[in-house]
Amino acid sequence: MDAKEVKERLNKVVSLYNSKNYEMALVELDDLANTVPDMPEVYFWRGKTLATDLNEENLKAAKEEFTEAIRLKEDFSDAYFERGLVNLQLGDLKESEKDFLKAVELNPKLKESYVYLAQIKLSEGKDEEALKYLQKAAGSSEDYKYFFYFGKIYFNNKDYEKAIEYLSKAIEKNPYLVDAYDLRGQALKEIRRYEEAVKDFKKAYTLMPEEKRFFVEISSVYFLLAEESYEKGNVEKAADYTVKGLEINYDLKLNEKFKDILIQAGKMNIDKNPQKAILYFDFALRLVNNDDYIQYEKEKNEINILRKKAINNLPLKERIVKIISDIYS
């Protein structure tokens, strides 16, 4: 494999990682590790991908990958930074502090290291040292970064209300701060303020349309809204949110309950709103699990029978148009 092909494969890994397709990213990385075993970037991305799953076993495995990347490339500042994050997750504050200090020493642009160093000092009760690190990261309280980094610290400490407060101040000072909308959206999602979270992710996407990850976030919140609506007994609203989520990100394997929600809502609308019922049944068909062919065909047939009932309730002209459309599709 020549250098150009290796670079293309690595770019593919980054794309898979950014779209949260971690399983396929690891498959690609495992193959690359066999092909180019001395390439530090391969171990770096394996570490980052493994660290997305916060269980202790995966975090320890991620730490080993970052350590190998550093062994192969001693000045790999990003690997020190990411290993610092993993050590922080594992609760090893001393090792985490060493990694963040090394990262910013190797690359002074990695000022985010100071944010995590501030977080470590706050957890140790050393407020003055924390403030010094924060000032290194952001400067004075007149700087939007000051509020953004404070928001990030509170987010990392799972104090989501405080995080939202500081991130909102950062946005007031800089309405174009994509990362603040993104992080505030994450915080809002954590405390189940889902509609507000959608607004923030949409704003982030408006400011950075090339970042497809925000699409994934918006769809994930719609599915959470669907679950919440269903828990409250509002089946049709739950189905509407499920449709919205699938319209954004339809290439998903969702829990069976979303298919059942769509079928329930479709049945409720066969007589009163057949057009809507057809929509629900169409999306339910997308969610039929095809692992078992016989069961797959059975479920598809059952949904199609319901769908035909809804079509038969359409006005004649709409019914003809729908039948012709189905024939061609």
Summary of the structure (lengths in Angstrom):
residues: 329
radius of gyration: 24.4
end to end distance: 42.0
largest distance: 75.4
contacts: 1055
relative contact order: 0.04
helix: 78%
strand: 0%
